[in-house]
């Protein structure tokens, strides 16, 4: 998916990005729900903290989850992720018969679109100049139709 490439490109803009790999969003949600249930029903037994909260607890950077499937999947754990809000990217479960790079661009899950999502998020919170997202759009030609960029 180019997450490492997106992290490297983000550095070109003076921002940092963490790259995470998740094997099961559903298991992360199940764990978080089990912790909530335990904390609700057994208040004297000590507080349990969801794994996703522990792992992302020190996150101070903007977060962006890029997927090749429905963005609702990573949204299912959003309430247990502390720190700045994150953006879920994905293909909404639709098929798209074109080249992989064209499909990624079309659904905004390519490295350049991930950089734009991070810059947009940081601009909304005042952490970067508000003009950076527009500069990224121009630099990466993100407003040009996919067929013109990739010749599809």
N, C-alpha and C positions, 0 to 999 in steps of 0.2 A: 504494500500500500504506500510505501514511501514515507512512513512516519519519521524515520531517521532523517530522510531528506528534508522533510518539513521542519524538523527541529534545527537542522543546519541552516536552512533558509531563514528561519526566524532570527537566528543570530545575525544575519546580514542586516536586519532591521534594528538591531540593538536590544532584542528581547530574547529571553530564554524560554525553552519549552522542555517539558518532561515527556518522555515516551513510555507509555505503559502498554502492556499486553495482558489482555484478560481472556482466560480460557472459558469462563462461564459467568455471564452476568446474572443468570438465574441463581446460581449457587451463592453469589455475593448477596443477592436480595434475600434468599432464604436465611442465610446467616444473620443478616441485619434484623429480619423479622423475628427470628428466634431470640436474639438479644433483647429486642423490645418487649417481647412476651415475658421473658424471664424477669426483666426489670420491673414490669408492671405487676406481675403476680407474686414475685418474691423480693420485695424491697429490702428485706433484711439480709439477703444472701450476697450482697455486693453487686455492684453495677457491672454488667457485661457491655463491652464496646464492640461494635461490629468490626470485622476484619478490614473492610473497605475504609472505615473511619480511621482505624489505627494506621493503615498504610498511607493514607492521603492526609493525615492530620496536620502535617507540617507544611502542606502545600501553600505557597504564597503566590504562585504563578497562575496565570490564566490557564484554564484547562479546556481541552478540546478533544472529544472522542470521535474518531473517524472510523467509519465502518462501511462495509460493502453490503449492508442490509438495513433493516428498518431502524431509524434513529431512536425509536421508542424503547429499544432494548437497553441502551445504556441509561436512558432517562429513568428506568425503574429503580436505580440506586441513588438518584440525585440527592434525596433528602439526607443521606448519611455521609455525603462528601462535604467536609468542612472547607472553608476558604472561599475564594472568589468563585462565582458561578462558572459553570462550564457549558460549552456548546456541544450538542450531539449532532454529528453529521452522518448521513447515510443515504441509501438509495430508495428508501421507503418501500422496499420489497419488490420494486418493479424490475422486470427484465429490460434489457436494452441491448439490441443486437448491433453492436458496433465494435470498434477496437477497444481494448481495455483502457487505454489512455483517454480516448474520447468519452467513454462511459464514465470514467472517474471525473473528468472535467465537467461533464453534463450534470452529474449529481453533486458536484462540489466536494468531492472526497479525494482529489489529487493533492499533492504536496503544496502547490501554490494556493489552492483554495483553503487548505488548513491554515496556512500562514495568514491569509486574509481574515479567517474567522478569529484567530488569536489577536491580530492587530485590532480588529473591530471591537472585540471584547475589552481589550486594554484601553482603547480610545473612549469607550463608554464609561469606564471607571476613572478616566482622567490620568491614566498611567503612561500614556504616550500621546504625542501630538495628534489631534483629531484628523489631520490631513493624511496621516500614514495609510489608512485603508484605501483612500482614493489613489494614492501613489502606487500601492501594491496592485490595485485593479489595472491601472495603466501599464505598469511594468510587466505583469504576467498576462496581459490581454484577457482578463477574466470577463470583460463585458463584450467580447467578440464572440459571435456564434461558434459553437463547437465545430461545425462543418467548415468554417473558414480557418480555424486554428489547425485542425487535424486533417483537413481535406476529405472528410467523410462524405 
